[in-house]
């Protein structure tokens, strides 16, 4: 690859398998290594030494209240300043608007290094979800000021990008997430998987993600109540973990909770399920939706947030009214009762996902880096020229 640059990445967590963001970032690590691009990842949480496939630097941090799986970095850039001065990045890329992301922006401004961001998590929707109007206002105000200090903000969903623009975000550009087609594809389908769980005669409705209320899992529990009350040939399977798992197990007593899964086991679960039910309204993209599509499993998603951004309704997935469990249940039953239609949509899912390779997405991202660096250098030259002209005018006068 021509025009090699050095990139410093900042993320709230780089703990393997932590969430959708970290899965994207570790796929990015692989791509950077494959293309021999010098990089470093700075985070509050990093892999063990024997799991590190690139350069990592851990900053001091403290646990997030009520979410001990995550940590906040202490404010400021002093803890990573010497590391970055030694690394000498050409560009900085932040993946979270947390204290660490803000510190990275400040470091970039001080040292004349352009900063790119990816808008991974739609925090204002969390405030809206909990119906805390003041917190929603504070979130928008903070995020707008922070991201407008970046030279470019990549947004994986056009729906979310349009919402950001409406709230005064100035430097957004659409760049969707990709999919590893070697990992997620329909060849992983296995009748043995259902037999191993003694559900071989049931339709599997799958959910994959963190078990938190922000994923609109109350809607999922309502769908569970409605469908299991009507039919005995349906089983809900939940993959993932989180703070509300025990509560969900009480609300969905006949559902199967498999915990966190990865690798071939996760690939098999996706490909061997019948439908992917994802009611979340708080996603910026929803990697799991694309993973399901690549596996040939039809996604059924909410019409709010970014989870449905990859879906053309009734073509490569089904879109339902947000938080409307009856709409979800009705459309799930319609598909289950029409296997020809389900197969048609499944084939369209695979066709769509096959064009969303990570290599294509990361190549575009890298070109954005080069464009930002070029524009930044031009603006810096113009600024220095104007500064020199002002100095000469002052001296002559």
Secondary structure, DSSP 8 states (H G I E B T S, - for coil): --S---EEEEES---TTSSHHHHHHHHHHHHHHHTT--EEEEESS---GGG-SSEEEE--EEEETTEEEEEEE-SSSHHHHHHHHHH--SEEEES--SHHHHHHHHHHHHTT-EEEEEE-B-HHHHHHHTT-HHHHHHHHHHHHHHHTTSSEEEES-HHHHHHHHHTT--SEEE----B-TTTSSGGG--HHHHHHTT-TTSEEEEEES---GGG-HHHHHHHHHHHHHH-SSEEEEEE---TTHHHHHHHTTTSEEEE---HHHHHHHHHH-SEEEE--S-BSS-HHHHHHHHTT-EEEEESSSSTTTT--TTTSSEEE-TT-HHHHHHHHHHHHT-HHHHHHHHHHHHHHHTT-BHHHHHHHHHHHHHHHHHHHHHHHHHHHHHHHHHHHHHHH-
